[in-house]
Amino acid sequence: MTDEAVLDALRYMTLARTFDERATSLQRQGRFGTFSSVRGQEASVVGSASALDPSRDWIVPQYRELPALLRHGLPLENFALYFMGHPDGGAIPDGVRTLPIQISLAAQLPQAVGLAWGLRTQGGDGVVVTYFGDGASSEGDFHESLNLAGVTRAPVVFFLQNNGWAISTPRAAQTAARTLAERAPGYGVEGVLVDGNDLLAVHQVTAAAVARARAGGGPTLVESLTWRAGAHNTADDPTRYVEPGEDREWADRDPVARVERYLRARGALDDAGHERLAAECAAEVERALTVAFETPDAGAASLFDHVHADPPTRLVEQRAAWVARQEGMA
Ligand SMILES: Cc1ncc(C[n+]2csc(CCOP(=O)(O)OP(=O)(O)O)c2C)c(N)n1
């Protein structure tokens, strides 16, 4: 990666960390719903996303990949609206090649394989990168997806973020395999293990997997070994299951500080540049939050919209009853 590319990556990492702090505070105020932070995993997410070409590649996300979606073109205000429960937050603007956030573990993986296989069948050269965690790798969808991808040689990169935990379940309780990456050859898929807190290493490994998939070389499973710094989400209390001091060694490997140190050592970042970056990110987060909070309320009846093109009678009746009830309460 050039210094310029690493600076660009640092911008997305800093933006995510700034947004994380505001989102956590807004959740505490009751203005955001439950929020999952990407803190600690920024190098893993940004290093992989920066290996993609947003004009032809696709991201099929889980719920912890804000900076990847931003780099791919999703406006930050859409992400904020999502956590405010606004339907606009689930809408992906035209031309942005990402699927919506997936909460149901591993359910995005068969979709990623189908999308990749479809792109190839239509003669395109796009590659799909799909994100998921160590917990999701215990789901049947994971195994079915790797199996199908191996057989079809679909241009898909399975990007497994092993952050040590599935809420309170440790990685060791997910599988007896020594590593998660080594499961890949059993499906005829390439498997790679990478230090997920090293931006440059993650970028290099993902870029190689994307190039191979684009050239017709088939799928890869990347296991990005990282660490969730803090809670699973704003509803979780890790002090109940993480031993005190267990995360000490990972605190020393903070991915944002690591990239900052790297750039400073190369003379590509100084105090003034760092302050400018922090101020720009803070301003961008405030801009996006202002847009989100000024977006008109969608109304409770929007619960029924965007689900069926042609809703069944039962739902049409329920919607009418719901609207009448809301109006009666107004
Ligand atoms: C099918 C399914 N089962 C259970 C849950 C509840 N749940 C939400 S997140 C989570 C843990 C996920 O851990 P992991 O896959 O490692 O991803 P991480 O959140 O650590 O990034 C669980 C069990 C769910 N969302 N979907």
The ligand as a Gaussian input file, in Angstrom:
#p B3LYP/6-31G(d) Opt

LIG

1 1
 C      -29.029000     -17.502000      13.447000
 C      -28.712000     -16.649000      14.644000
 N      -28.548000     -17.217000      15.858000
 C      -28.282000     -16.455000      16.954000
 C      -28.197000     -15.095000      16.832000
 C      -27.914000     -14.229000      18.067000
 N      -26.562000     -13.652000      17.959000
 C      -26.376000     -12.384000      17.507000
 S      -24.762000     -11.996000      17.390000
 C      -24.272000     -13.495000      17.975000
 C      -22.794000     -13.829000      18.111000
 C      -22.075000     -13.650000      16.813000
 O      -20.709000     -13.905000      16.950000
 P      -19.775000     -13.921000      15.678000
 O      -20.393000     -14.669000      14.555000
 O      -18.451000     -14.389000      16.135000
 O      -19.713000     -12.398000      15.215000
 P      -19.290000     -11.110000      16.033000
 O      -20.562000     -10.491000      16.560000
 O      -18.372000     -11.544000      17.121000
 O      -18.644000     -10.189000      15.065000
 C      -25.387000     -14.300000      18.248000
 C      -25.316000     -15.682000      18.777000
 C      -28.382000     -14.533000      15.540000
 N      -28.270000     -13.219000      15.316000
 N      -28.645000     -15.324000      14.465000

